[in-house]
Structure formats: structure tokens, C-alpha cells
Amino acid sequence: MLANPVVLRAALVLVAAVFSFIMGLFFIRRMRQSLTEDASGEDAPISIETLPLHTYHAVIQQLKQQKHELQSEQAMERRRAKTSENISGAILSNLSSGVLFFTSNGLIRQANAAAKEILGFASPLGMSAAELFRDAALRSHDANTQSLAGAVQSALREKVQFRRLEAHYLTPAGEERILDVTLTAVPSPTGEFLGSACLINDQTELAQIRRQQDLRGEMSAEMALELRNSLTTIAGYAQQLAASHDHDLARQLAADISAEAAHLDHTIGGFLAAAKAKAAAQN
């Protein structure tokens, strides 16, 4: 039977089939084991050590970019604040009115050039109202005090929203000035009292003009009275002259009229000469 070629071939085919089946089972088992290991590796948590190096660089680069953007925004905000401060400083320095800022503790923190010129101090920063205004007296009546320094201190202490004052002021160089002072409270964005802004205007020249106008008014009234008296006197003499038939009396009345007219001419001439002198002095 073994010598039969057909049986021998059948036996070889059977052996080959069994071997192929065994090898197929072996490869299927190895493949399944490999897939199981890969699946278990994917389900495991990722640790910092298993992350790729390029991921670290990407995260660090992103953090650096965010830091750079934040620094750029901060620098821009600082430039904006500096620009706003420069604009405010330029406006204050070019104002013709003096501007002071008193903090809540009564000390001067800021003063523009006009305030320094009006008050006669090179640098009033850090001074109190008492040191700055010294013996300056109020022109208007104040129930609390008669001094400008006392009024300013009272406004700061009571946190007054608005107060306007006029005072006689003497500079350190001895120049007399009339000041118009306006105090305004300065609150913070949260409503807290920071201090008071003090606006100062020199009213000395204006006061002199008003005084001259008052003097001119007095002179005009005096002149009108002189004219009225002279004209009344001349009219009385003229009536007597018209009614008189005495030649001696007529001559006397005519002389009196002439003298009164000369007096009137002298008065008017003196008034005009004084007006011309004042006009020439002003020019």
C-alpha cells in the first residue's frame, strides 16, 4: 500500500496540509498578541517623559509669544499714559492763569509757570497754604476767616466743592497784587477726595482800571458841580444886569460875569490838561 504512488501522494498532501494549518495558527496567534500589546499601549496614560521633544518646544514658544504680547500691551499703556501726562503738562504750562494743586494734607503738589510768576515763588512745591499766602487778606467778607490761607485750609478740611475768593497779596519781592482765587475739589474715580485745584488770576491791573474809572467818575461829578455853580452864578449876574439901570452897577455885574467865566475856563482847562497827561502816561 505504501508502494502505491497514489497513496504516497495522498499522504504527502495530508502532511503538507497539517503543517500549513499549524503554521497558520502560529502566525494568527502572534498577530493577535501584537495587536493586543499595541492596544494596551495606546490606552496607557501619557507621561511627560513619553511626550515628544518638539511638543515641549511648541509649548515654550507659545508661552514666550504670550509674554511678548503682554509686554507690548503694557508698554503701549505706559506710552499712552505718558502722552496724556505730557499733554496735560503742556496745557497747564501754557495757561495764563495760575494753577495749583493742594493735596488733602494741605501741601502743594503741582504748580504751573503762571502760578509761580503771579505768586513770586520759583518753586512752591511742598509748601502749605499758610507758607504760600502768609498774610494775604480777603477782600470779601468770610464768616470763618479773614485770611486767604485760612480760607484755603478750611476748604480743604471741609472738602468744599467750590469756593471763590478775592484777596490782597504781597509777593516776596514786595509787589502788591489783587488775586482772584477759585478752589475746586478733585475726586478720584472712586469718589475719594484727593485735594483741591486752585485757579489764580491776577486782577491787579483790572482793579487799577476800575479805580481810575471811579476817580474819573468822581472828577466828572466834581466838574459837573463846578459847571452848574458857575452857570448859576453867571445867570444870576445876567438877570441883575438886564434889570439894572445903574451904569456903575452894570459895569460891576459885567466884571463879575467876566471873572466867573474866567474861573470856569480855568476849571475846564485844568480838567482837560489832567486827562491829556493821563492819556500820555498810559501810551
Phi and psi in degrees as a GROMACS rama.xvg file:
@    title "Ramachandran Plot"
@    xaxis  label "Phi"
@    yaxis  label "Psi"
@TYPE xy
-70.0194  -23.5612  LEU-2
-79.7229  -10.8675  ALA-3
-74.76  124.798  ASN-4
-63.9885  -32.8867  PRO-5
-67.4284  -43.9394  VAL-6
-65.0359  -41.041  VAL-7
-61.2347  -43.9545  LEU-8
-64.2426  -40.7929  ARG-9
-63.4861  -39.2869  ALA-10
-64.9391  -41.2018  ALA-11
-64.7068  -41.9008  LEU-12
-63.1816  -37.8872  VAL-13
-67.1957  -42.1192  LEU-14
-62.3264  -43.8589  VAL-15
-63.2731  -38.4326  ALA-16
-66.0081  -42.5319  ALA-17
-63.3028  -42.1562  VAL-18
-63.4478  -42.1391  PHE-19
-63.9132  -37.7313  SER-20
-67.2594  -41.8284  PHE-21
-63.5869  -43.7175  ILE-22
-64.5714  -38.8023  MET-23
-62.0907  -42.274  GLY-24
-61.574  -39.3506  LEU-25
-63.0525  -47.0709  PHE-26
-66.5905  -37.5227  PHE-27
-64.5709  -37.9803  ILE-28
-67.0775  -43.5967  ARG-29
-63.9083  -38.3956  ARG-30
-67.3557  -40.4563  MET-31
-65.2401  -39.4984  ARG-32
-63.6949  -40.6067  GLN-33
-64.8025  -43.616  SER-34
-63.7388  -37.2364  LEU-35
-64.9785  -42.0737  THR-36
-63.9089  -40.1671  GLU-37
-65.0922  -41.0113  ASP-38
-65.5959  -41.8887  ALA-39
-66.072  -33.256  SER-40
-68.3664  -34.5182  GLY-41
-73.8747  -34.055  GLU-42
-75.8507  -16.4694  ASP-43
-70.5009  143.501  ALA-44
-64.3469  144.605  PRO-45
-85.9233  125.162  ILE-46
-98.2698  167.486  SER-47
-62.2841  -32.8496  ILE-48
-69.1396  -28.0676  GLU-49
-86.1061  -9.44909  THR-50
-68.2054  145.951  LEU-51
-69.901  154.963  PRO-52
-65.9939  -35.9939  LEU-53
-66.0889  -23.8654  HIS-54
-68.0038  -39.5727  THR-55
-58.6948  -48.2161  TYR-56
-61.3499  -37.9399  HIS-57
-65.3852  -43.9015  ALA-58
-64.6727  -44.8321  VAL-59
-62.428  -41.5476  ILE-60
-62.6992  -39.4663  GLN-61
-66.6398  -40.2887  GLN-62
-64.0005  -41.3313  LEU-63
-62.6772  -39.3527  LYS-64
-64.2436  -43.0853  GLN-65
-64.9808  -38.6907  GLN-66
-64.1997  -41.5392  LYS-67
-63.7783  -42.5651  HIS-68
-63.568  -40.5465  GLU-69
-64.5182  -43.4531  LEU-70
-63.6216  -37.2433  GLN-71
-64.4207  -42.9588  SER-72
-64.2748  -41.3233  GLU-73
-64.4799  -41.2555  GLN-74
-64.066  -38.4596  ALA-75
-64.6639  -41.988  MET-76
-64.3807  -38.9404  GLU-77
-64.6168  -40.069  ARG-78
-65.1227  -40.1774  ARG-79
-63.0598  -44.5183  ARG-80
-63.3534  -40.3919  ALA-81
-66.2536  -40.4801  LYS-82
-63.4505  -44.0583  THR-83
-62.3828  -39.8844  SER-84
-66.0234  -40.1235  GLU-85
-65.2519  -40.4107  ASN-86
-63.3393  -45.1159  ILE-87
-61.8256  -41.8206  SER-88
-64.1954  -40.4156  GLY-89
-64.4716  -40.738  ALA-90
-63.7262  -46.3449  ILE-91
-63.7391  -40.104  LEU-92
-69.1535  -23.1963  SER-93
-98.7397  0.885828  ASN-94
-73.7306  140.467  LEU-95
-78.2536  -20.3243  SER-96
-88.3749  146.617  SER-97
-77.4943  140.714  GLY-98
-130.311  124.419  VAL-99
-121.629  152.446  LEU-100
-125.687  116.526  PHE-101
-95.0937  126.796  PHE-102
-73.2922  172  THR-103
-63.5541  -21.8514  SER-104
-88.3294  4.7904  ASN-105
90.0085  9.4525  GLY-106
-103.589  149.389  LEU-107
-80.8938  125.852  ILE-108
-104.626  -27.17  ARG-109
-145.553  143.213  GLN-110
-151.611  132.628  ALA-111
-89.3504  176.1  ASN-112
-64.4002  -37.3464  ALA-113
-63.8913  -39.3916  ALA-114
-64.0757  -41.0448  ALA-115
-63.1459  -40.1514  LYS-116
-69.8731  -43.9295  GLU-117
-65.0356  -44.7169  ILE-118
-83.3629  -16.7674  LEU-119
81.5011  22.7458  GLY-120
-114.54  136.349  PHE-121
-70.1082  -36.7765  ALA-122
-152.711  98.0557  SER-123
-83.746  5.79569  PRO-124
-61.1829  135.35  LEU-125
86.1388  -5.43711  GLY-126
-84.8865  154.529  MET-127
-93.1329  170.65  SER-128
-63.5348  -36.6756  ALA-129
-65.9249  -38.5721  ALA-130
-72.1526  -34.8611  GLU-131
-78.1117  -50.7998  LEU-132
-91.205  -15.0936  PHE-133
44.5106  -112.286  ARG-134
-97.7031  21.3233  ASP-135
-62.6056  125.543  ALA-136
-103.805  143.19  ALA-137
-72.9693  140.875  LEU-138
-82.3927  -35.8066  ARG-139
-92.442  155.462  SER-140
-74.6575  133.473  HIS-141
-126.783  133.301  ASP-142
-67.855  -28.2496  ALA-143
-90.0404  -39.2107  ASN-144
-154.662  160.779  THR-145
-107.647  -0.636797  GLN-146
-106.648  148.872  SER-147
-66.6969  -40.5504  LEU-148
-61.3696  -42.0372  ALA-149
-65.3399  -37.1011  GLY-150
-67.0216  -40.3907  ALA-151
-66.0036  -44.692  VAL-152
-62.68  -38.682  GLN-153
-65.6213  -40.3468  SER-154
-64.0134  -39.4118  ALA-155
-68.2176  -41.0786  LEU-156
-67.6577  -39.0933  ARG-157
-90.9978  -1.44996  GLU-158
55.4226  47.3519  LYS-159
-67.7107  135.16  VAL-160
-71.6282  -38.5345  GLN-161
-154.034  136.441  PHE-162
-154.955  136.491  ARG-163
-120.804  134.828  ARG-164
-136.345  154.696  LEU-165
-127.221  137.836  GLU-166
-148.533  152.659  ALA-167
-85.7971  126.883  HIS-168
-127.822  141.587  TYR-169
-118.592  120.312  LEU-170
-72.3719  163.113  THR-171
-57.8743  -24.1991  PRO-172
-85.0253  -2.20469  ALA-173
91.7955  13.4411  GLY-174
-87.0398  130.766  GLU-175
-85.4492  133.252  GLU-176
-140.127  152.279  ARG-177
-109.885  119.09  ILE-178
-107.429  138.621  LEU-179
-106.218  114.225  ASP-180
-116.334  128.858  VAL-181
-121.312  122.535  THR-182
-104.62  131.241  LEU-183
-132.457  129.509  THR-184
-68.3191  143.61  ALA-185
-118.478  109.539  VAL-186
-93.7239  159.855  PRO-187
-84.0846  169.876  SER-188
-56.3842  -25.3984  PRO-189
-90.8376  1.27874  THR-190
92.7662  0.808411  GLY-191
-73.9801  140.837  GLU-192
-74.5657  117.612  PHE-193
-95.1585  -28.5141  LEU-194
155.681  -160.083  GLY-195
-132.761  136.544  SER-196
-88.0391  134.778  ALA-197
-117.891  112.939  CYS-198
-97.9263  125.05  LEU-199
-120.799  127.989  ILE-200
-122.427  135.261  ASN-201
-84.6342  109.933  ASP-202
-101.178  15.9399  GLN-203
-61.8803  -49.2996  THR-204
-63.9386  -41.0704  GLU-205
-64.2365  -39.4784  LEU-206
-65.0216  -37.745  ALA-207
-64.5588  -41.0195  GLN-208
-62.5995  -43.3308  ILE-209
-63.9542  -39.0046  ARG-210
-64.7723  -40.4463  ARG-211
-64.3837  -38.9813  GLN-212
-64.8348  -38.5038  GLN-213
-64.233  -41.5614  ASP-214
-64.0652  -40.9926  LEU-215
-63.9711  -37.2132  ARG-216
-63.5813  -41.3879  GLY-217
-65.3188  -40.9133  GLU-218
-65.5804  -39.4073  MET-219
-64.323  -41.1717  SER-220
-65.3639  -41.7365  ALA-221
-63.819  -40.3688  GLU-222
-64.1238  -42.3991  MET-223
-62.6319  -38.6044  ALA-224
-66.1996  -41.8406  LEU-225
-61.3938  -44.5018  GLU-226
-62.2211  -42.4428  LEU-227
-63.9388  -44.3618  ARG-228
-63.9892  -43.2131  ASN-229
-65.0694  -44.6039  SER-230
-64.6142  -37.9966  LEU-231
-63.5953  -41.5186  THR-232
-65.0366  -45.9359  THR-233
-62.5193  -40.6939  ILE-234
-63.6377  -38.9371  ALA-235
-64.9498  -42.996  GLY-236
-62.9493  -40.1711  TYR-237
-65.3904  -39.1816  ALA-238
-65.1696  -40.6494  GLN-239
-65.5783  -39.3694  GLN-240
-64.828  -38.5833  LEU-241
-68.8866  -31.3487  ALA-242
-90.0093  -10.5325  ALA-243
-88.498  143.482  SER-244
-115.179  5.40904  HIS-245
-92.7946  123.288  ASP-246
-66.796  -38.836  HIS-247
-64.8928  -42.8821  ASP-248
-65.8402  -36.7027  LEU-249
-63.4153  -42.45  ALA-250
-64.24  -40.1578  ARG-251
-64.0846  -41.5958  GLN-252
-66.8075  -39.204  LEU-253
-63.7531  -39.3448  ALA-254
-65.2011  -39.3009  ALA-255
-65.4585  -39.8999  ASP-256
-63.3543  -42.0614  ILE-257
-63.447  -40.9  SER-258
-66.251  -41.5414  ALA-259
-66.8297  -36.8738  GLU-260
-65.3505  -39.4127  ALA-261
-64.4676  -40.6227  ALA-262
-62.0416  -41.3647  HIS-263
-64.3899  -41.4177  LEU-264
-64.2217  -38.871  ASP-265
-65.2463  -40.7626  HIS-266
-64.4389  -46.1217  THR-267
-65.2254  -40.314  ILE-268
-62.3889  -40.6077  GLY-269
-65.9249  -39.0483  GLY-270
-63.6547  -44.7793  PHE-271
-66.5874  -38.9169  LEU-272
-63.7279  -40.1387  ALA-273
-66.0214  -39.688  ALA-274
-64.1872  -41.6332  ALA-275
-64.6256  -39.3327  LYS-276
-64.8489  -41.224  ALA-277
-67.552  -39.2957  LYS-278
-63.8561  -40.51  ALA-279
-67.0057  -36.1555  ALA-280
-67.5889  -37.1258  ALA-281
-70.3917  -34.1404  GLN-282
